[in-house]
């Protein structure tokens, strides 16, 4: 059953090119539905967003040879199957009718590679959800799209029973803006300005941010690749 479409309108934070926005004055963000595959496929393009990932990196148990063998068409087929069967959660950002952003969220148990990661291991509660990636075409970055999607993804998590939601942003190496290809899990300031708290252990090589939610209802993960 397709999920009900709910939209959030968020004005862009700075002007962007007319080529990027058309006649849009704001970006609208809504939850993913199982009918959205054509939109996602077009947004991700032939590279599957980046390097044949198709939002599957965290959904496989490990990297290495297994990941190399899956990149591209295998990932595309598996993500399409999961999405069209209603087993993928996420949000899409739109400028008029053009998709300009994707953010993945879901029960932490949906992402076995995340659970197996030593550097991202936490003492999270069973009903914790994870925000695992952002994809925004280059001409729409730094326009407030990521912030809008993060807020909506948090709302989706709460509506589906999450007790808390986590993010795993990439830590910038300098004060300069991090290239988009390395910031696909977000950056710390994105989570900080939306009231996530850094719960990383001292000396940890990766940052873990968490927001505790109220009124969530427990939901077990049932996704199998």
C-alpha positions as CSV (number, residue, x, y, z in Angstrom):
1,X,0.0,0.0,0.0
2,X,1.4,3.4,-1.0
3,X,2.0,5.7,1.9
4,X,0.1,9.0,2.1
5,X,2.0,11.8,0.6
6,X,2.8,14.7,3.0
7,X,4.6,17.7,1.9
8,X,6.7,20.4,3.7
9,X,7.5,23.6,1.9
10,X,10.9,25.1,2.8
11,X,12.2,28.3,1.1
12,X,15.7,28.1,-0.2
13,X,18.3,29.9,1.9
14,X,20.1,31.6,-1.0
15,X,19.4,32.3,-4.7
16,X,20.2,29.5,-7.1
17,X,20.5,29.5,-10.8
18,X,17.3,29.8,-12.9
19,X,18.4,26.6,-14.7
20,X,18.3,24.7,-11.4
21,X,15.1,26.1,-10.1
22,X,12.9,26.9,-13.1
23,X,10.2,29.1,-11.7
24,X,10.3,27.6,-8.2
25,X,10.6,29.9,-5.2
26,X,10.7,27.1,-2.6
27,X,11.6,23.4,-2.2
28,X,8.9,20.9,-1.1
29,X,9.8,17.8,0.8
30,X,7.7,14.7,1.2
31,X,8.0,11.1,2.4
32,X,8.8,8.4,-0.2
33,X,6.0,6.2,-1.4
34,X,6.2,2.8,-3.1
35,X,5.1,4.4,-6.4
36,X,8.1,6.7,-6.6
37,X,10.6,4.4,-8.3
38,X,10.5,6.3,-11.7
39,X,11.3,9.5,-9.8
40,X,14.1,8.0,-7.8
41,X,15.6,6.3,-10.9
42,X,15.7,9.5,-12.8
43,X,17.1,11.5,-9.8
44,X,19.9,8.9,-9.2
45,X,20.8,8.7,-12.9
46,X,22.9,6.0,-14.6
47,X,25.5,6.0,-11.7
48,X,22.9,5.1,-9.1
49,X,23.5,8.4,-7.3
50,X,27.2,7.6,-6.9
51,X,29.4,4.7,-8.0
52,X,26.6,2.3,-8.6
53,X,25.4,2.5,-5.0
54,X,21.7,2.9,-5.5
55,X,21.3,3.5,-1.7
56,X,22.4,-0.1,-0.9
57,X,25.7,0.4,0.8
58,X,24.4,0.1,4.3
59,X,21.9,-2.6,3.4
60,X,24.6,-5.3,2.7
61,X,26.5,-6.9,5.5
62,X,30.0,-5.9,4.4
63,X,32.1,-4.3,1.8
64,X,35.1,-5.7,-0.1
65,X,34.5,-8.2,-2.9
66,X,30.8,-8.6,-2.0
67,X,30.2,-4.9,-2.5
68,X,32.3,-4.7,-5.7
69,X,30.2,-7.5,-7.2
70,X,26.9,-5.8,-6.3
71,X,27.7,-2.3,-7.5
72,X,25.6,-1.1,-10.4
73,X,22.8,-3.3,-11.8
74,X,22.5,-5.8,-8.9
75,X,22.1,-2.9,-6.4
76,X,19.6,-1.2,-8.7
77,X,17.4,-4.3,-9.0
78,X,17.5,-4.9,-5.2
79,X,16.8,-1.3,-4.3
80,X,13.9,-1.2,-6.8
81,X,12.4,-4.4,-5.3
82,X,12.7,-3.2,-1.7
83,X,11.3,0.3,-2.6
84,X,8.3,-0.9,-4.7
85,X,7.4,-3.4,-2.0
86,X,7.2,-0.6,0.6
87,X,10.3,-1.7,2.5
88,X,12.3,1.5,2.0
89,X,11.8,4.7,4.0
90,X,13.1,8.1,2.8
91,X,12.1,11.6,1.7
92,X,12.3,13.4,-1.6
93,X,12.8,17.1,-2.2
94,X,11.1,18.8,-5.2
95,X,11.4,22.1,-7.1
96,X,8.1,22.2,-8.9
97,X,8.0,18.7,-10.5
98,X,11.7,18.1,-10.5
99,X,13.2,15.9,-7.8
100,X,16.2,17.7,-6.4
101,X,17.1,15.6,-3.3
102,X,16.9,12.2,-1.6
103,X,17.5,11.3,2.1
104,X,17.3,7.8,3.4
105,X,16.0,6.9,6.8
106,X,14.8,3.7,8.4
107,X,15.0,1.3,11.4
108,X,18.6,0.8,12.3
109,X,18.1,-3.0,11.8
110,X,17.5,-2.4,8.1
111,X,21.2,-1.5,7.6
112,X,23.3,-4.6,8.5
113,X,26.6,-3.0,7.4
114,X,25.9,-0.1,9.9
115,X,25.2,-2.6,12.7
116,X,28.5,-4.4,11.8
117,X,30.6,-1.2,11.8
118,X,33.0,-0.9,14.7
119,X,33.5,2.8,14.4
120,X,29.7,3.5,14.3
121,X,28.7,1.1,17.0
122,X,26.4,2.7,19.7
123,X,24.4,1.8,22.7
124,X,21.2,2.8,20.9
125,X,17.7,1.7,21.9
126,X,16.0,-1.0,19.9
127,X,13.6,1.5,18.4
128,X,16.4,3.7,17.0
129,X,16.1,4.8,13.4
130,X,19.1,5.9,11.2
131,X,19.5,8.6,8.6
132,X,22.1,7.1,6.4
133,X,22.6,9.2,3.3
134,X,21.8,12.3,1.3
135,X,21.9,12.7,-2.4
136,X,21.5,16.2,-3.9
137,X,22.6,17.2,-7.4
138,X,25.5,19.6,-7.4
139,X,23.5,22.7,-8.5
140,X,21.1,22.3,-5.6
141,X,23.7,21.9,-2.8
142,X,24.0,24.7,-0.2
143,X,20.5,25.8,-0.8
144,X,18.8,24.4,2.4
145,X,17.7,21.2,0.7
146,X,19.6,18.9,3.1
147,X,18.2,20.7,6.2
148,X,14.7,20.4,4.9
149,X,15.1,16.7,4.2
150,X,16.7,16.0,7.5
151,X,13.7,17.6,9.3
152,X,11.2,15.6,7.3
153,X,13.2,12.4,7.7
154,X,13.1,12.9,11.5
155,X,9.3,13.4,11.2
156,X,8.9,10.2,9.2
157,X,10.9,8.3,11.8
158,X,8.8,9.5,14.7
159,X,5.5,8.8,12.8
160,X,6.6,5.2,12.3
161,X,7.5,4.6,15.9
162,X,11.1,5.6,16.4
163,X,12.2,6.4,19.9
164,X,15.4,8.1,18.6
165,X,17.0,8.9,15.3
166,X,20.8,8.8,14.6
167,X,23.0,10.3,11.9
168,X,26.6,9.6,11.0
169,X,28.1,12.7,9.4
170,X,31.4,12.9,7.8
171,X,33.9,15.0,9.7
172,X,35.5,17.8,7.6
173,X,39.3,17.8,7.4
174,X,39.5,21.6,7.3
175,X,37.4,24.7,7.5
176,X,36.8,24.5,3.7
177,X,33.6,23.1,2.4
178,X,33.8,19.3,2.0
179,X,33.2,18.0,-1.5
180,X,29.7,16.5,-2.0
181,X,31.1,13.1,-2.9
182,X,32.6,12.8,0.7
183,X,29.6,14.4,2.5
184,X,26.9,11.9,1.5
185,X,26.1,11.1,5.2
186,X,25.9,14.8,6.0
187,X,28.2,17.0,8.0
188,X,28.2,17.8,11.7
189,X,26.8,21.3,11.4
190,X,23.7,20.0,9.5
191,X,22.8,17.8,12.5
192,X,23.8,20.4,15.1
193,X,21.5,23.0,13.7
194,X,18.5,20.6,13.8
195,X,19.1,19.8,17.5
196,X,20.9,16.5,17.2
197,X,23.4,15.8,20.0
198,X,26.9,14.4,19.4
199,X,27.1,11.1,21.4
200,X,30.4,10.0,20.0
201,X,32.9,8.6,22.5
202,X,36.0,10.7,23.2
203,X,38.7,10.1,20.5
204,X,36.3,8.4,18.1
205,X,37.2,8.6,14.5
206,X,33.6,9.1,13.3
207,X,30.9,11.3,14.7
208,X,27.5,9.9,15.8
209,X,24.6,12.3,16.3
210,X,21.3,11.4,18.0
211,X,17.9,13.0,18.6
212,X,15.6,11.5,21.2
213,X,11.9,11.5,20.0
214,X,8.7,11.4,22.0
215,X,5.6,9.5,21.4
216,X,7.1,6.9,19.1
217,X,5.6,3.4,18.7
218,X,7.9,0.4,18.5
219,X,8.4,-1.1,15.0
220,X,10.6,-4.1,14.2
221,X,12.7,-4.3,11.0
222,X,11.5,-6.9,8.5
223,X,13.7,-6.1,5.6
224,X,15.7,-8.8,3.9
225,X,17.8,-8.3,0.8
